[in-house]
Amino acid sequence: MKRGAHGRGFQIMRGCMGAPSLAMPPAVLLAQDAEFVDLDGPLLLARDREPGLRYEASLVFPPERELWG
């Protein structure tokens, strides 16, 4: 799909809305080749899992081992 989209002049965006921190590390791997990335879903939740990911400005830091339970 990515090759087809690029072949038609489209750019790739990876994003989420309202996903917990546990969903973000796999999404970060998929987003490495995207032109636009919006993976701030945990920040939109009323309550995320503990411990969650650490965000500072536009950066998300690698998960701590405890994230995986």
C-alpha positions as CSV (number, residue, x, y, z in Angstrom):
1,M,0.0,0.0,0.0
2,K,2.8,2.4,0.8
3,R,4.5,1.8,-2.5
4,G,1.2,2.3,-4.3
5,A,0.5,5.5,-2.4
6,H,4.0,6.9,-3.1
7,G,3.6,5.9,-6.8
8,R,0.5,8.0,-6.9
9,G,2.2,11.0,-5.3
10,F,0.8,10.6,-1.8
11,Q,2.7,10.9,1.4
12,I,2.3,8.6,4.4
13,M,1.1,9.5,7.8
14,R,0.9,7.3,10.9
15,G,-1.3,8.3,13.7
16,C,-3.7,7.3,16.4
17,M,-6.5,8.8,18.5
18,G,-6.9,7.7,22.1
19,A,-4.7,4.6,22.1
20,P,-2.8,3.7,25.4
21,S,1.0,3.8,25.8
22,L,1.2,0.0,25.2
23,A,0.1,0.5,21.6
24,M,2.7,3.2,20.8
25,P,6.0,1.3,20.6
26,P,4.8,-0.9,17.7
27,A,3.3,2.2,16.1
28,V,6.7,4.0,16.4
29,L,8.3,1.1,14.5
30,L,5.7,1.4,11.7
31,A,6.1,5.1,11.6
32,Q,9.8,5.2,10.9
33,D,9.3,5.6,7.1
34,A,6.3,8.0,7.3
35,E,6.5,11.6,6.3
36,F,4.1,12.6,9.1
37,V,3.8,11.0,12.5
38,D,1.1,11.8,15.2
39,L,1.4,9.3,18.0
40,D,0.2,11.3,21.0
41,G,-2.9,9.1,21.6
42,P,-1.9,8.4,25.3
43,L,-2.0,12.1,26.0
44,L,-5.6,12.3,24.9
45,L,-6.8,9.6,27.4
46,A,-8.3,10.5,30.8
47,R,-6.1,7.8,32.3
48,D,-3.3,5.9,30.7
49,R,-1.6,2.8,32.0
50,E,1.1,3.1,34.7
51,P,3.9,3.4,33.8
52,G,3.1,5.0,30.5
53,L,5.3,6.5,27.9
54,R,7.2,9.8,28.6
55,Y,6.5,12.7,26.2
56,E,8.3,16.0,26.1
57,A,7.2,18.6,23.6
58,S,7.1,16.7,20.3
59,L,9.3,13.8,21.4
60,V,8.3,10.4,22.7
61,F,11.0,8.5,24.6
62,P,11.6,4.7,24.4
63,P,9.4,2.7,26.7
64,E,10.7,1.5,30.1
65,R,10.8,-2.3,30.6
66,E,7.8,-2.0,33.1
67,L,5.5,-0.8,30.3
68,W,5.2,-4.4,29.1
69,G,4.0,-5.7,32.4
